[in-house]
Amino acid sequence: MKTSELRKWLEVNKWKYDETAHYIEVLDLIKVFTESQVVKFNEYFYSNEKSLELIKVVIEYTNTPISEREDEKKYYFEFGDKIDKKDKKRYLNLNTSSNGFFFHHDWEDVEDLEEGGISFKGEFTQQEIDNLPAEIKGAIDCGFLRKVEVDT
């Protein structure tokens, strides 16, 4: 289980938590260490269905190898700073329906989105970048496209 999946599960199931660089603490009940397979339980832990489900999820998370807990980094590509009169940046996007690439400038958040049933992808993993067409790789190598890591 990825750390992002644990966070989402906690949010969906309405568990309040705090997070540091080294652990996620659920209320004052459980402290789950993100860089080890250690879980610290509060000495007073009430056994009910919701709490038992939390324990199961935490155990699943701690059984996940540490190297597999983090999401793969994603990147987007910017094209120029001032390419039109409006000084808007443009971003490389993939129309996943047609597999065609295009530049879009209507948003700064380049997460996947759908318009009219057509899916546009603006974030790419390193593996996806390695498999981009030669023309796109050439634009990256020549500096026409700037690779930027997505802040999560």
Number of C-alpha atoms within 10 A of each C-alpha: 19 19 17 13 14 17 16 13 14 16 12 9 12 9 15 12 16 11 14 9 8 12 17 19 19 17 12 14 16 20 21 22 19 21 14 14 14 14 19 11 15 12 9 8 12 11 10 9 9 11 14 13 13 18 16 11 16 18 16 13 22 20 14 16 13 16 9 11 19 13 14 11 13 19 19 22 22 20 21 16 10 11 11 10 6 7 10 17 18 22 24 20 25 20 16 13 10 10 11 10 16 13 15 19 14 11 11 11 12 20 15 14 12 11 7 5 8 11 15 23 18 22 24 22 15 13 10 11 17 11 11 13 10 10 9 16 15 13 13 17 11 10 12 14 20 18 16 12 14 15 7 7
